Amino acid sequence: VNSINLPSPKTQQLLSLFSHHSWDPLADDKLLGNSLLFLSEVNDKNLTLAMRNLKRVHGLTVQEIFDEADVYNIIGHEKVVIDLGAVRKLEELLREPSVLPRDLNISLVDKKAEEMG
């Protein structure tokens, strides 16, 4: 999505957004509904407050995911909603080899060496 911003911290507004986009984390026809992760560039206070009462809805920033190498939080949700700023930040973080964990830098060098000869 372009952005994940709520005008106020009301859970009802967030539920309306779910309905509008058919994200449906609280589906009645499913045993548990879908879990949903909002992945954004920066924390949005209104979104954080609106989702605090929803057990299967979570929000993280790209930096939080990247700093913790926390892939589980992405693959552990049925739906991930990413804002455009988060996509750009993720591209920036992944483009810079100096920010990758040391072991990953070494494995990338080793892989390149294997490809060359």
VEXDREN-2710 file (C-alpha; in Angstrom, 1 decimal):
% VEXDREN-2710
k/r/px/py/pz
1/VAL/0.0/0.0/0.0
2/ASN/1.1/3.6/-0.4
3/SER/1.0/4.2/3.4
4/ILE/-0.5/2.7/6.5
5/ASN/-1.8/5.7/8.4
6/LEU/-4.9/6.0/10.5
7/PRO/-6.4/9.4/11.3
8/SER/-7.1/8.3/14.9
9/PRO/-6.2/5.3/17.2
10/LYS/-9.7/3.8/17.0
11/THR/-9.8/0.0/16.5
12/GLN/-13.1/0.5/14.6
13/GLN/-11.3/2.5/12.0
14/LEU/-8.8/-0.2/11.6
15/LEU/-11.5/-2.8/11.3
16/SER/-13.1/-0.7/8.6
17/LEU/-9.8/-0.6/6.7
18/PHE/-9.7/-4.4/6.9
19/SER/-13.2/-4.7/5.5
20/HIS/-12.4/-2.2/2.7
21/HIS/-9.3/-4.1/1.6
22/SER/-10.7/-7.6/2.4
23/TRP/-7.8/-8.3/4.7
24/ASP/-10.2/-9.9/7.1
25/PRO/-8.0/-11.0/10.2
26/LEU/-11.2/-11.6/12.2
27/ALA/-13.1/-13.7/9.7
28/ASP/-16.2/-15.5/11.2
29/ASP/-16.1/-18.3/8.7
30/LYS/-12.6/-19.4/9.8
31/LEU/-11.6/-20.9/13.1
32/LEU/-9.0/-18.3/13.9
33/GLY/-9.1/-15.9/11.0
34/ASN/-6.0/-14.7/9.3
35/SER/-3.0/-13.2/11.1
36/LEU/-1.9/-9.9/9.6
37/LEU/1.4/-8.1/9.9
38/PHE/1.7/-4.4/9.1
39/LEU/5.3/-3.7/7.9
40/SER/6.1/0.0/7.7
41/GLU/9.0/2.3/7.5
42/VAL/8.3/4.0/10.8
43/ASN/6.0/3.2/13.8
44/ASP/2.6/4.9/13.5
45/LYS/1.2/5.6/16.9
46/ASN/-2.4/5.5/15.8
47/LEU/-2.0/2.2/14.1
48/THR/-0.2/0.7/17.1
49/LEU/-2.9/1.9/19.5
50/ALA/-5.7/0.7/17.1
51/MET/-4.3/-2.8/16.8
52/ARG/-3.4/-3.4/20.5
53/ASN/-6.8/-5.1/21.2
54/LEU/-6.5/-7.4/18.1
55/LYS/-4.7/-10.6/18.9
56/ARG/-3.9/-11.7/15.3
57/VAL/-2.8/-8.2/14.1
58/HIS/0.8/-7.0/14.5
59/GLY/2.9/-4.1/13.4
60/LEU/6.7/-3.8/12.9
61/THR/9.1/-1.6/11.1
62/VAL/11.5/-2.8/8.5
63/GLN/14.4/-1.8/10.7
64/GLU/13.1/-3.9/13.6
65/ILE/12.8/-6.9/11.3
66/PHE/16.3/-6.3/9.8
67/ASP/18.0/-5.6/13.1
68/GLU/16.8/-8.8/14.6
69/ALA/17.1/-10.9/11.4
70/ASP/13.5/-11.8/12.2
71/VAL/12.2/-13.5/9.1
72/TYR/9.7/-15.6/11.2
73/ASN/7.6/-12.5/11.9
74/ILE/7.1/-12.1/8.1
75/ILE/6.5/-15.8/7.2
76/GLY/4.6/-16.5/10.4
77/HIS/1.6/-14.3/9.2
78/GLU/-0.9/-15.3/6.6
79/LYS/-1.0/-11.7/5.3
80/VAL/1.7/-9.0/5.2
81/VAL/0.7/-5.4/4.4
82/ILE/3.8/-3.4/3.4
83/ASP/3.8/0.3/2.8
84/LEU/5.8/2.0/0.1
85/GLY/8.2/3.6/2.5
86/ALA/9.0/0.2/4.0
87/VAL/9.7/-1.3/0.6
88/ARG/12.2/1.5/-0.2
89/LYS/13.8/1.2/3.3
90/LEU/14.2/-2.6/2.8
91/GLU/15.7/-2.1/-0.7
92/GLU/18.2/0.4/0.9
93/LEU/19.1/-1.9/3.7
94/LEU/19.6/-4.9/1.4
95/ARG/21.6/-2.9/-1.1
96/GLU/24.3/-1.9/1.4
97/PRO/26.6/-4.9/2.1
98/SER/28.1/-3.1/5.1
99/VAL/24.9/-3.5/7.0
100/LEU/24.5/-7.2/6.5
101/PRO/25.6/-9.5/9.3
102/ARG/29.3/-10.4/9.2
103/ASP/28.6/-14.1/8.5
104/LEU/26.4/-13.2/5.6
105/ASN/29.0/-10.9/4.1
106/ILE/31.6/-13.8/4.2
107/SER/29.2/-16.2/2.6
108/LEU/28.4/-13.8/-0.2
109/VAL/32.2/-13.4/-0.8
110/ASP/32.7/-17.2/-0.8
111/LYS/29.7/-17.7/-3.1
112/LYS/31.1/-15.1/-5.6
113/ALA/34.5/-16.8/-5.4
114/GLU/32.9/-20.2/-6.2
115/GLU/31.1/-18.7/-9.2
116/MET/34.4/-17.2/-10.6
117/GLY/36.4/-20.3/-10.5
END
